[in-house]
Amino acid sequence: MSRARIAMEAGTHSIWVSEQLRELGHEVIVANVRELRAISHSDRKSDTVDAEKIARYARLDPEIPSGASPCCRQVWLWRLVRFSNRSLR
């Protein structure tokens, strides 16, 4: 299998999915679209259009979308615990 650059939008499962893809040897870029003005403020919002824009950013310069995603595993786990605690109340 050849190594691929995969760009994806940050979301609920993006940490887990990106870790699985990295273990398979792929380069993964996780983009927080709220930080990418061309996507978050677009009049043409759809999953297809957003995915194409993320892919174009990743192809142009991988630092653009990845630099926009400060989320790390610890933050993700903290959010998961916080949400879980909220739902138990």
Summary of the structure (lengths in Angstrom):
residues: 89
radius of gyration: 14.4
end to end distance: 46.7
largest distance: 47.2
contacts: 216
relative contact order: 0.17
helix: 58%
strand: 11%
